[in-house]
Amino acid sequence: MKKTLLITIITLFSFSGLYAQLPDGSTAPDFTLADINGNSISLYSDFLDQGIPVIMDISATWCGPCWSFHEGHALKDIYMTYGMGGSQEIGVLLVEGDGSTGMAELQGSGNTLGDWITGTPYPILDQASLSSLYQIGYYPTVYGICPDKTVYEIGAGSAGNMMQQLIQKCSSVTGFTGVTDNAGIGAESKKTCAGDMVIPTASVHNYGLNTITSFTAELFEAGNPTAIDVNNWTGNLAATGNVAIQFNPLTISNTTNYEVVVSNPNGNVDNYPTLNQANFNVDVANTTTGRQYAVPNYLTWSSRDVLLFRMPYWQSNRQ
C-alpha cells in the first residue's frame, strides 16, 4: 500500500513538471477527435460556435481524486439536465489523458480504479494529446470553455459550483434553463440457481427540475417487444433524487437477459431518452455435481446410513 501511494505521489509530481498550466483567459485550442465510440467531436463547431460552453474533465484512470470526482456524478447530472442529454445548453466531455493507459483501463482492467464507461452518458475521449495541448499540470484538471473560446480552470467541484463558474466567467452566459421532466433508470444484474425465484429491481433517477409524481417502468425479455411486467409508479421523487422499484418475481430456469425501461415522467412524453433503458441480466450458476464416498467397514450400519451423502463437487475435490 505504501509503495503504491509513493509511486502515485512521484507520478503526480513528475507529471506536474512537464507543462506550464494553461493560464486562465487563454484561447482554448480547437480540436476535432474521435470519442471511444468513433463519433467525431469538434470543440469549436459542435459547441462554441453554437454558443454552447463546455466543461472538459481531463483525468487518468489510476488517479484517486479523478475517480472520486467521476463517481460523484456531478458531470452526469449536468449532462442529463443541462447538457446534450437534456436542454443542450452545456457540452460535457471526459478525456482520458494518460498515454500509457487506454480502452482496457477505461473498461475496468489493468491500471485503473474502476469501469469509467458503464453508466457514463457523455462522450469519453481516449486522447492523451489533449493533455499536452491544454498544458495540464495534474489530474484531474477540469476546464470551463466559453463560447468566446476563452478557457478557465474551474476545478472538480459540485454541479452547481461548476455551472456558476461558467456564468461568472463566460460573458455570453447569463444562466441555464434545464429540463423539467426527465427520468433515467439503472439496474444491476443478478446471479442465481436454476429454479430459484428472482425479484427484478431497478433504480429511477430524476434528472429534471420538477418533482416526479408518476412514471411508467416496464420489464422486457431481451428481443421481445412486449413487456412482461409493468410498474405504474406514483409518489414524490424530488429533483436529483432516486427511488428503487420492483417488478413481480420471476422463476429462472436458465441465463436470461432482460431490459428495464422508464417513460412518461409526470404523464409526459420523455423527450430526453438518454438513460431511459438499462440491462437487467440473470446469470444461472452452473449445476454442481457430486461424488459418493466409501464408508469404513468398522462403522455400524446405522452410522453408515447417516454418513452416506453426496458432497458438492467443489468440496469433494479439495486437496
Secondary structure, DSSP 8 states (H G I E B T S, - for coil): -HHHHHHHHHHHHHHHTTS----TTEE----EEE-TTS-EEEHHHHTGGGT--EEEEEE-TT-HHHHHHHHTTHHHHHHHHTSTTTTS-SEEEEEE--TT--HHHHTT-SS-SS-SSTT--S-EE--THHHHHTT--SS-EEEEE-TTSEEEE--S--HHHHHHHHHHH-TT-------SS-EEEE---EEE-TT-EE--EEEEEE-SSS-EEEEEEEEEETT--S-SEEEEEEEEE-TT-EEEEE---EE-SS-EEEEEEEE-GGGS--S--TT-EEEEEEEE-----EEE----TTS-HHHHHHH--EEEHHHHT--
